[in-house]
Amino acid sequence: MQKKEVIKEIFECLSPTLAAAGFRADLRNQFFLKDTDSALFNFDIRFYDRTVLQTGQKGFLIEPVAYVHVKAIEALYKQITLNKHLKKATQFITVGAAIADLDANPDGVAKHINQSYGLLIFEEKDIAAVCDMLKEIFQSKALPYFLAHEKAAGIDAVLNNKPDKDSIHMANERYRIVKGLIAARLAGNSNYPKLVEAYAKRIKKYDMMDETFEEFQKVQVLLASLAKA
């Protein structure tokens, strides 16, 4: 089976279910998007090549990923980011991860990573079963995740609840720190000053890049100006 044929069949199978929930398919980029007033929801489907060592049979491992772009947070992040490579809205991710990883870490701390649902396709007959599983994961896992993190309060709750721990909701610590602070301020989190202290210690402890510290400084200035406005 050719990968592009498998991708096409999976997307054709998923499209009616996701379209009913307001998601449109983007076959070229291998995701389904939903644009709301406050957020952009991205149900991303990853296709990884796999080979059975004993037989040489080739196939694919499919992993669903959920990403959320919260417009209010990303609008502020764009004002202070030093990353000039980010252009498209889908590249500005507020929270998200492989859904198997989110499922395996319900407390939000990244302890069990690189998890998998084991959705394997080696033969044509496997496609329907994998598609059914993806529909179930979308409805029972992805949709609730999107709705829970559509606004700043939801982001604040997951990025900032344990600032001294790695978050499963954002693997890039630079993004987690800066967007976590933006979410805290927008959500009216009274622990904002303590979060600043906690993230400053984290930046120092892990000797993060100069760019991380610079964005950390810039976002505090921006958020302070908003508080005075």
C-alpha positions in Angstrom: 0.0 0.0 0.0 1.2 3.5 -0.8 1.2 6.0 2.0 -0.7 8.6 0.1 -3.5 6.1 -0.7 -3.8 5.1 3.0 -3.9 8.8 4.0 -6.6 9.5 1.4 -8.7 6.6 2.6 -8.4 7.5 6.2 -9.4 11.1 5.5 -12.3 10.0 3.4 -13.5 7.7 6.2 -13.1 10.4 8.9 -14.5 13.4 7.0 -18.3 12.8 7.5 -17.8 12.5 11.3 -15.5 15.4 11.7 -17.5 17.6 9.3 -20.6 17.1 11.4 -18.5 18.6 14.3 -17.5 21.6 12.2 -14.0 20.4 11.2 -12.8 20.7 7.6 -10.3 18.3 6.1 -6.9 19.5 4.9 -5.5 16.4 3.2 -2.3 18.1 2.1 -1.3 19.0 5.7 -2.9 15.9 7.1 -5.2 17.5 9.7 -8.7 18.6 10.3 -9.4 22.2 11.5 -12.2 24.0 13.2 -12.1 27.8 13.5 -14.2 29.3 16.3 -14.5 32.9 17.6 -11.9 32.2 20.4 -9.7 29.3 19.1 -8.5 27.1 16.3 -8.8 23.4 16.9 -6.4 21.0 15.0 -7.0 17.3 14.9 -3.7 16.2 13.4 -3.2 12.7 12.0 0.4 11.4 12.0 1.4 8.6 9.7 4.7 6.8 10.6 6.3 4.1 8.4 6.6 0.7 10.1 8.2 -2.6 9.0 7.7 -6.1 10.5 11.3 -7.3 11.0 10.5 -11.0 10.6 8.7 -10.7 7.3 9.7 -7.3 5.9 6.1 -6.4 5.5 5.7 -2.6 5.4 2.8 -0.6 6.9 2.0 2.4 9.0 1.4 3.5 12.5 -1.2 6.2 12.9 -1.1 8.6 15.9 -3.8 11.3 16.4 -2.7 14.6 17.9 -4.8 17.5 19.4 -3.6 21.1 19.1 -5.3 24.2 20.3 -4.5 27.8 19.2 -6.2 30.3 21.5 -6.5 33.5 19.6 -6.3 35.9 22.6 -3.1 34.3 23.8 -1.4 33.9 20.4 -2.2 37.6 19.5 -0.1 38.7 22.5 2.5 36.1 21.9 3.1 37.3 18.4 4.0 40.8 19.8 6.9 39.5 21.8 8.2 36.3 20.0 11.7 36.2 18.6 10.8 33.2 16.4 10.5 34.6 12.9 9.9 31.2 11.3 6.3 31.0 12.6 4.0 32.3 9.9 0.7 30.3 9.8 -1.9 30.2 12.5 -1.5 26.4 12.8 2.1 26.9 13.7 1.2 29.0 16.8 0.2 26.2 19.2 -1.0 27.1 22.7 -1.4 23.6 24.0 -1.5 20.1 22.7 0.2 16.8 22.2 -0.3 13.3 20.9 -3.6 12.2 22.4 -2.1 9.0 23.7 0.4 11.0 25.7 -2.4 13.3 27.1 -4.3 10.2 28.0 -1.4 8.6 29.8 -0.7 11.7 31.9 -4.0 12.8 33.4 -2.4 15.0 36.0 -0.7 17.1 33.3 2.9 16.2 34.3 5.0 14.8 31.5 6.0 11.5 33.1 4.9 8.9 30.5 5.8 10.1 27.0 5.9 8.6 23.5 2.8 6.6 24.2 0.8 5.0 21.4 -2.6 3.6 20.7 -1.0 1.0 18.4 -3.2 1.9 15.4 -1.4 -0.2 12.7 -2.2 -0.6 9.1 -0.5 -3.4 7.2 -3.3 -4.5 5.0 -6.3 -2.9 3.3 -8.7 -4.6 5.8 -7.0 -2.7 8.7 -8.1 0.7 7.4 -11.7 0.5 8.5 -10.8 -0.7 12.0 -8.2 2.1 12.5 -10.7 4.6 11.2 -13.3 3.5 13.7 -10.8 3.9 16.5 -9.8 7.3 15.3 -13.5 8.4 15.3 -13.8 7.1 18.9 -10.6 8.9 20.0 -11.9 12.1 18.3 -15.2 12.0 20.0 -14.2 10.8 23.5 -10.8 12.4 23.8 -10.1 15.2 21.3 -13.4 17.0 21.3 -13.5 17.3 25.2 -9.9 18.5 25.1 -10.6 21.2 22.6 -13.6 22.5 24.5 -11.8 22.5 27.8 -8.9 24.6 26.4 -10.8 27.0 24.2 -10.1 30.0 26.4 -7.4 31.5 28.6 -8.8 30.0 31.8 -8.5 26.5 30.5 -4.9 27.1 29.3 -4.0 28.7 32.7 -5.3 25.6 34.5 -3.1 23.2 32.7 0.1 25.1 32.0 0.4 26.8 35.4 -1.0 24.3 37.9 2.5 22.8 38.5 5.0 25.3 37.2 8.0 23.4 38.6 7.2 20.3 36.5 7.3 19.5 32.8 3.9 19.9 31.2 2.5 17.2 28.9 0.4 20.0 27.3 3.4 21.8 25.9 6.7 20.1 25.2 8.5 23.3 24.3 9.3 24.9 27.7 9.9 28.3 26.2 6.3 28.4 24.8 5.0 26.9 28.0 6.5 29.6 30.2 5.6 32.6 28.0 2.1 31.4 27.0 1.5 30.2 30.5 2.1 33.7 31.8 -0.1 35.3 29.2 -2.9 32.8 30.0 -2.5 33.6 33.8 -2.8 37.3 33.2 -5.8 37.0 30.9 -7.5 34.6 33.3 -7.0 36.9 36.2 -4.8 34.4 38.1 -3.9 35.9 41.4 -0.8 33.7 41.6 0.8 35.5 38.6 3.7 37.0 40.6 4.5 33.6 42.1 4.4 32.1 38.6 6.9 34.6 37.4 9.2 33.6 40.2 8.8 29.9 39.6 9.5 30.3 35.9 12.5 32.5 36.5 13.9 29.7 38.7 13.2 27.1 36.0 14.9 29.1 33.3 18.0 29.4 35.6 17.9 25.8 36.7 17.9 24.4 33.2 20.2 27.2 31.8 17.7 27.8 29.0 18.6 29.7 25.8 19.1 33.5 25.9 16.0 33.8 23.6 13.8 32.1 26.3 15.0 34.6 28.9 14.5 37.5 26.5 10.9 36.5 25.7 10.3 35.9 29.4 11.3 39.5 30.0 9.4 40.9 27.1 6.2 39.2 28.0 6.3 40.6 31.5 6.7 44.1 30.2 3.8 43.6 27.7 1.5 42.2 30.4 2.4 45.0 32.8 1.4 47.5 30.2 -1.9 45.8 29.7 -2.7 45.8 33.4 -2.2 49.6 33.4 -4.3 50.2 30.4 
